Amino acid sequence: MHFHPIANNYDATFTNTPIGRLQRSQVWKALERYTVAAPMRILELNCGTGVDAVHFAAKGHQVLATDAAPGMIDITAARAKVMHLDHLISTRVSPFYTITQLPETGFDLVFSNFGGVNCIPTSELGQLAEDCREKLRPGGVLAMVVMGRFCYWETLYFLAKGKWSTAFRRLRREASTANLSSQHVVPTWYHSNGSLKNLPGYQHLGSVPIGLAIPPSYLNPFFAKRERLLNGLAKIEQFFFRQRVTFGADHFFILLQKTST
């Protein structure tokens, strides 16, 4: 429910911004690199305003889009209808901890984008992975885009502003507070690629950076007026993407395949 109050402004503050578009394109590129092209059944967690769901459906995939925020689900359903993809996209208000109550199962892909799992304490990641495993078909994959425990951009930015505590907030073991707006905050836990690679019941297929050269979205006001600089950084991002360098990125994409044991 934390994201319900910002649902109507989410696309304007992230999705439709230059940085938002670049980071999301990297996520889609990673998915295309590691997942099958044939039509899939996808369970999307923390679907937000449905941009990813529409992207998947436009490629012929069937999507069950879930989110804890009713406002996000309303926008997702409306977007699917406007795009004439509502026959491929169904929606459900469902937080992470209730996905086992969903009657649907046998998904090819469970997908969580842009730090949704950072709303979960590190101690509960194992349970989430187990719940997702229950929803996946044999050999199905779990793909997550996660905020890591260190970000070059964030540390340098807040050090320059003299905010030492904020500069190193990702290193804390306890929850940090992330500002969704001037009036809404959410507890946030930062997770490492190394810890997620070893989740029981899965085989790690690969990880790539999402936002190593491309800056975090809260720097949009600065980079929105510097398109050439941002495009140059996007080209540098491709190098790190190919090398699979995830340390220091704003987010990292990780793909895990359900094993038989």
Stockholm file with secondary structure:
# STOCKHOLM 1.0

chainA/1-261         MHFHPIANNYDATFTNTPIGRLQRSQVWKALERYTVAAPMRILELNCGTGVDAVHFAAKGHQVLATDAAPGMIDITAARAKVMHLDHLISTRVSPFYTITQLPETGFDLVFSNFGGVNCIPTSELGQLAEDCREKLRPGGVLAMVVMGRFCYWETLYFLAKGKWSTAFRRLRREASTANLSSQHVVPTWYHSNGSLKNLPGYQHLGSVPIGLAIPPSYLNPFFAKRERLLNGLAKIEQFFFRQRVTFGADHFFILLQKTST
#=GR chainA/1-261 SS CTTGGGHHHHIIIIITSHHHHHHHHHHHHHHHHHSCSSCCEEEEESCTTSHHHHHHHHTTCEEEEEESCHHHHHHHHHHHHHTTCTTTEEEEECCGGGGGGCSCCCEEEEEECTTGGGGSCGGGHHHHHHHHHHHEEEEEEEEEEECCSCBHHHHHHHHHTTCHHHHTGGGCSSCEEEESSSSCEEEECCCCHHHHHTCTTEEEEEEEEESSSSCCGGGHHHHTTCHHHHHHHHHHHHHHHHHTCCTBCSEEEEEEEECCC
#=GC SS_cons         CTTGGGHHHHIIIIITSHHHHHHHHHHHHHHHHHSCSSCCEEEEESCTTSHHHHHHHHTTCEEEEEESCHHHHHHHHHHHHHTTCTTTEEEEECCGGGGGGCSCCCEEEEEECTTGGGGSCGGGHHHHHHHHHHHEEEEEEEEEEECCSCBHHHHHHHHHTTCHHHHTGGGCSSCEEEESSSSCEEEECCCCHHHHHTCTTEEEEEEEEESSSSCCGGGHHHHTTCHHHHHHHHHHHHHHHHHTCCTBCSEEEEEEEECCC
//
